[in-house]
């Protein structure tokens, strides 16, 4: 009987081993010391800084004020806010703070991707010629050196650049805490690791820098629920990888409640499957045709949610196997038991090393107790994302942490990586 099941289970185990080795090996390149970088400190790049905002009157003013404080020549960048289908005072608040505001109303083409495409077309027609666009979300805060760091990378020839995604509220709730931890781990074990070995990272929706020349030549046309990943893969097909800039730091507002986190991640999962369906065949064909490992690695990026479903199925089968053996277990034939032990220990050691390197606050260490809840909740979220992968209704995440940059102490970055910011508690906001 087992032979029939082996037709499925043996290839499945080979896939499990491949991805386990891939993820573990890759993570090691994210915790190694960073190479010394010779930076170009002369501002040469003219930036159009864009924030797409839908009903963000609580936070957009603080972002614009923050952007005006960046340590970069004021005549070398302009701040644009797209007030997209707003029914509140987002446009007025942004305009008063000093941004150039463009109001957009469209009942059919809703979402950040459409808003950005609309704004890009306007920028192309302006008298001022910009070298690159930098995109932020309305709830962000930005490190003062963000543009000077992006300028350095741009001057070195990088054309799609993702900045370090940090959290501006890691200590608000256990949900925002574990959300922040997941981003810190992903920054190191995925984005930095890939950059260190010459693979392509993935745009993260905010804190990203894109060459205007690329936008003009290939167009944006990324309007799904995960427009950042869609544009990443579209560019990768053209041989343009996404690079990573550890010292260009953006502080994002993480969800405060589990429901908010669930809805946001479900949208990401839907978009991930949507992009995967459309781009996995194209990337696979192009990567094999060109014998390009960077393009083929993009396929692995897109396979991640599929792998989570596959590995969950395997865990269920393994549980049944402990009572009724119905397939041939080849995991230990492929990899020695000692290697599995190292990988098992490593999944706890690597995150701990990352938290040490970024000087995580004691409260963040405490939140690691709840981290497994966040990780395993991805399983039903991913399953629902697969079921609803063809739905494109944008769900807006309400942002309420209206913190000005004056309330935030940002320690200087060091060789060990960006450090956490120190924030007032939510209830202390009105006192500052």
C-alpha positions in Angstrom: 0.0 0.0 0.0 2.8 2.3 0.8 4.2 2.3 -2.7 1.1 4.1 -4.0 1.5 6.9 -1.5 5.2 7.1 -2.1 4.5 8.4 -5.6 3.4 11.6 -3.8 5.2 11.4 -0.5 8.8 10.8 -1.7 8.9 13.8 -4.1 7.1 15.8 -1.4 9.9 15.0 1.1 12.6 16.0 -1.4 10.9 19.3 -1.8 10.8 19.7 2.0 14.5 19.0 2.3 15.4 21.4 -0.6 13.5 24.3 0.9 14.6 23.6 4.5 18.3 23.7 3.4 17.7 26.7 1.2 16.1 28.8 4.0 18.5 27.7 6.7 21.6 28.3 4.5 20.3 31.7 3.3 19.6 32.8 6.9 23.3 32.3 7.8 24.3 34.9 5.2 22.0 37.4 6.9 23.7 37.2 10.3 27.3 37.4 9.1 29.1 40.8 9.6 28.3 43.3 6.9 31.0 44.3 4.5 32.4 47.8 4.8 30.7 50.0 2.3 32.4 53.0 0.6 29.6 55.5 0.4 29.1 58.3 -2.1 28.2 61.3 0.1 27.8 63.9 -2.6 24.1 64.5 -3.3 23.6 63.9 -7.1 20.2 62.2 -7.3 17.0 64.2 -7.6 14.1 62.5 -5.9 10.4 62.7 -6.1 9.2 61.5 -2.7 5.7 60.1 -2.9 3.1 59.0 -0.3 -0.2 57.5 -1.4 -2.8 58.1 1.3 -6.4 57.1 1.7 -8.1 58.7 4.7 -4.8 59.2 6.7 -5.4 62.5 8.3 -4.2 61.2 11.7 -0.7 60.4 10.4 0.1 62.1 7.1 1.0 65.4 8.7 3.7 63.8 10.8 5.2 62.0 7.8 5.4 65.2 5.8 7.0 67.1 8.6 9.5 64.2 9.1 10.3 64.2 5.3 11.1 67.9 5.5 13.8 67.1 8.1 15.8 64.7 5.9 19.5 65.4 5.7 19.5 66.1 2.0 19.5 69.3 0.0 16.0 70.7 -0.1 16.3 71.6 -3.7 17.1 68.0 -4.6 13.8 66.4 -3.5 10.1 67.3 -3.6 7.4 65.8 -1.4 4.2 64.6 -3.1 1.1 63.2 -1.4 -1.6 61.5 -3.4 -4.9 61.9 -1.5 -6.6 58.9 -3.0 -10.4 58.7 -2.8 -10.3 60.5 0.6 -13.4 61.4 2.5 -11.5 63.1 5.4 -9.0 66.0 5.7 -6.0 64.1 4.4 -5.3 66.6 1.6 -5.7 69.6 3.8 -3.4 68.2 6.5 -0.7 67.2 4.0 -0.9 70.6 2.2 -0.7 72.5 5.5 2.4 70.4 6.5 4.1 71.4 3.3 3.5 68.7 0.7 2.5 69.1 -2.9 -0.9 67.4 -2.8 -2.7 65.8 -5.7 -6.3 64.6 -5.1 -7.5 61.5 -7.0 -11.0 60.2 -7.2 -11.8 56.9 -9.0 -14.7 54.6 -8.1 -13.5 51.6 -10.1 -9.6 51.7 -9.9 -9.1 51.6 -6.2 -5.9 50.8 -4.3 -2.3 51.9 -3.8 -1.1 50.5 -7.1 -3.6 52.6 -9.2 -2.8 55.7 -7.1 0.9 55.4 -7.7 0.5 54.8 -11.5 -1.7 57.9 -11.7 1.0 60.0 -9.8 3.9 58.6 -11.9 2.2 59.8 -15.1 1.9 63.3 -13.6 5.6 63.3 -12.5 6.7 62.3 -16.0 5.1 65.5 -17.4 6.5 67.9 -14.9 9.2 70.5 -15.8 11.4 69.2 -13.0 13.3 66.1 -14.1 13.6 63.5 -11.4 16.1 60.7 -11.4 14.2 58.4 -9.0 11.0 58.1 -7.0 10.9 57.1 -3.4 7.7 55.7 -2.0 6.4 55.7 1.5 3.2 54.9 3.3 1.3 57.6 5.1 1.9 56.0 8.5 5.7 55.9 8.2 8.5 57.8 9.9 11.8 58.0 8.0 15.4 58.1 9.2 17.1 61.5 8.4 19.8 59.8 6.3 17.3 57.9 4.1 17.9 59.9 0.9 21.6 60.2 1.3 21.8 56.4 1.6 19.7 55.9 -1.4 21.7 58.5 -3.3 24.8 56.5 -2.7 23.4 53.3 -4.0 21.8 55.0 -7.0 25.1 56.6 -7.9 26.7 53.1 -7.8 24.2 52.0 -10.5 21.5 50.3 -8.4 18.0 51.1 -9.9 15.5 49.2 -7.7 16.4 49.6 -4.0 14.5 48.5 -0.9 15.2 50.2 2.4 15.3 48.6 5.9 11.7 48.0 7.2 11.6 48.8 10.9 8.7 49.4 13.3 7.7 52.7 14.9 5.5 51.0 17.5 7.2 47.7 18.5 6.1 48.0 22.1 2.4 49.0 21.8 0.8 45.5 21.9 2.0 41.9 21.7 0.6 41.9 18.1 2.7 44.9 17.0 5.6 43.4 18.9 5.6 40.1 17.1 4.9 41.8 13.8 8.1 43.9 14.4 10.1 40.8 15.2 9.0 39.1 12.0 10.1 42.1 10.0 13.5 42.2 11.7 14.1 38.6 11.0 13.0 38.9 7.4 15.2 41.9 6.9 18.3 39.9 7.9 17.5 36.3 7.0 15.9 37.1 3.6 16.6 40.6 2.2 20.2 41.3 3.5 21.1 37.6 3.0 20.1 37.7 -0.6 21.9 41.0 -1.2 25.1 39.6 0.4 25.2 36.7 -2.1 24.1 38.6 -5.2 20.4 37.5 -5.4 17.4 39.8 -5.8 15.5 41.1 -2.8 11.8 42.0 -3.0 10.3 45.5 -2.9 8.4 46.0 0.4 5.7 48.5 -0.5 7.3 51.3 1.4 10.8 52.7 1.8 11.5 51.8 -1.9 13.5 53.7 -4.5 12.8 53.2 -8.2 14.6 54.7 -11.1 12.3 57.0 -13.2 14.0 55.6 -16.4 12.8 52.1 -15.5 9.2 53.4 -14.9 9.2 55.2 -18.2 10.7 52.3 -20.2 8.7 49.4 -18.7 5.7 51.2 -17.1 4.3 50.6 -13.6 1.2 48.5 -14.3 1.4 46.9 -10.8 -2.1 47.3 -9.5 -2.9 44.0 -7.7 -3.1 43.6 -3.9 0.7 43.3 -3.6 1.8 45.9 -6.2 5.3 45.8 -4.7 5.9 42.2 -5.4 4.3 42.4 -8.8 6.7 45.2 -9.9 9.6 43.3 -8.4 8.9 40.2 -10.6 8.0 42.3 -13.6 11.4 44.0 -13.3 13.2 40.7 -12.6 11.9 39.4 -15.9 13.7 42.3 -17.6 16.9 41.4 -15.8 16.6 44.2 -13.2 17.1 42.9 -9.6 16.0 44.6 -6.4 18.8 45.5 -4.1 18.8 46.1 -0.4 20.0 49.1 1.6 20.4 48.3 5.3 21.0 51.9 6.4 18.0 53.5 4.6 15.6 53.0 7.4 11.8 53.5 7.4 9.7 53.0 10.5 6.3 51.4 9.7 3.2 51.3 11.9 2.5 47.7 12.7 -1.1 46.4 13.4 -2.2 46.8 17.0 -4.8 44.0 17.1 -4.8 40.4 15.9 -7.8 41.1 13.6 -6.0 43.9 11.9 -2.9 41.7 11.5 -5.0 38.9 10.1 -6.7 41.1 7.5 -3.5 42.7 6.4 -1.7 39.4 6.0 -4.6 37.8 4.2 -4.4 40.6 1.7 -0.7 39.9 1.3 -1.3 36.2 0.8 -4.0 36.8 -1.8 -1.7 39.1 -3.7 1.2 36.7 -3.4 -0.7 33.8 -4.9 -2.1 36.1 -7.6 1.4 37.3 -8.6 2.7 33.7 -8.3 0.1 32.3 -10.8 1.0 34.9 -13.3 4.8 35.1 -12.9 6.1 31.7 -11.8 5.8 30.3 -15.4 7.3 33.4 -17.0 10.3 33.5 -14.5 10.9 29.8 -14.8 10.9 30.0 -18.6 13.1 33.1 -18.7 15.5 31.8 -16.0 16.1 28.5 -17.7 16.4 30.2 -21.1 19.1 32.6 -19.9 20.6 30.1 -17.3 20.1 33.0 -14.8 20.1 31.9 -11.1 18.9 35.3 -10.0 15.7 35.0 -12.1 15.2 31.4 -11.0 15.6 32.5 -7.4 12.6 34.8 -8.0 10.5 31.7 -8.5 11.5 30.6 -5.0 10.2 33.9 -3.7 6.8 33.3 -5.2 6.6 29.7 -4.2 6.8 30.5 -0.5 3.1 30.4 0.3 2.7 27.2 -1.8 5.5 25.7 0.3 3.8 26.6 3.5 0.7 24.7 2.4 2.8 21.8 1.2 4.7 21.6 4.5 1.5 21.8 6.5 0.1 18.9 4.5 3.3 17.0 5.2 3.1 17.7 9.0 -0.4 16.3 9.0 0.8 13.2 7.1 3.7 12.8 9.5 1.3 12.9 12.5 -0.8 10.1 10.9 2.4 8.2 10.1 3.3 8.0 13.8 0.2 5.8 14.2 -0.2 4.2 10.8 2.9 4.1 8.6 1.7 4.6 5.1 4.7 6.0 3.2 8.4 5.6 3.1 10.2 8.2 5.2 13.3 9.3 3.3 14.1 12.5 5.2 17.0 10.9 7.2 18.2 9.1 4.1 18.6 12.4 2.3 20.0 14.3 5.3 21.7 12.8 8.3 20.0 13.1 11.7 22.8 15.4 12.9 22.1 17.9 10.2 18.4 18.0 11.1 19.5 18.6 14.7 21.6 21.6 13.7 18.8 23.1 11.6 16.3 22.5 14.5 18.6 24.4 16.9 19.3 27.0 14.3 15.7 28.1 13.9 15.9 29.4 17.5 19.5 30.6 17.5 19.3 32.7 14.3 16.4 34.9 15.5 18.1 35.4 18.9 21.3 36.5 17.1 19.3 39.0 15.1 17.6 40.5 18.2 21.0 40.8 19.8 22.5 42.6 16.8 19.8 45.2 16.6 19.8 45.7 20.4 16.2 44.7 20.8 14.4 46.1 23.9 13.6 43.8 26.8 9.9 44.0 25.9 10.7 42.6 22.4 12.4 39.7 24.0 9.3 39.1 26.1 7.1 39.2 23.0 9.1 36.2 21.5 6.9 34.1 23.8 4.0 35.0 21.5 5.9 34.7 18.3 4.8 31.1 17.5 1.2 32.3 17.5 2.0 34.8 14.8 4.0 32.2 12.8 1.4 29.4 12.9 -1.5 31.8 12.2 0.1 32.1 8.8 -1.2 28.6 7.9 -5.0 29.4 7.9 -4.3 32.9 6.5 -2.3 31.4 3.6 -5.0 28.9 3.0 -7.7 31.6 2.9 -5.4 33.7 0.7 -5.2 30.8 -1.8 -9.0 30.4 -1.9 -9.5 34.2 -2.4 -6.5 34.7 -4.7 -8.5 36.1 -7.6 -10.3 38.7 -5.5 -8.9 42.2 -5.8 -10.8 44.2 -3.3 -8.4 46.5 -1.5 -8.8 46.5 2.3 -7.6 49.6 4.1 -5.7 49.3 7.3 -6.6 52.1 9.7 -3.5 53.9 11.1 -3.8 55.7 14.4 -0.2 56.1 15.8 0.2 59.8 15.0 3.7 60.3 16.3 5.9 63.2 15.2 9.6 62.6 14.6 10.3 65.0 17.5 8.8 62.4 19.7 11.2 59.8 18.5 14.8 59.2 19.4 16.6 57.4 16.6 20.0 56.0 17.6 22.7 56.1 14.9 23.0 52.9 12.9 26.1 50.8 13.5 27.8 47.8 11.9 25.5 45.6 13.9 22.5 47.0 12.1 19.7 49.5 12.7 18.6 49.9 16.3 15.1 50.3 17.7 13.5 53.6 18.1 12.3 54.8 21.5 8.6 55.9 21.5 6.2 57.4 23.9 3.4 55.0 25.0 0.1 55.5 23.1 -1.5 57.0 26.2 1.4 59.5 26.6 1.0 60.9 23.1 -1.2 63.8 24.2 1.3 64.8 26.9 4.1 65.5 24.4 
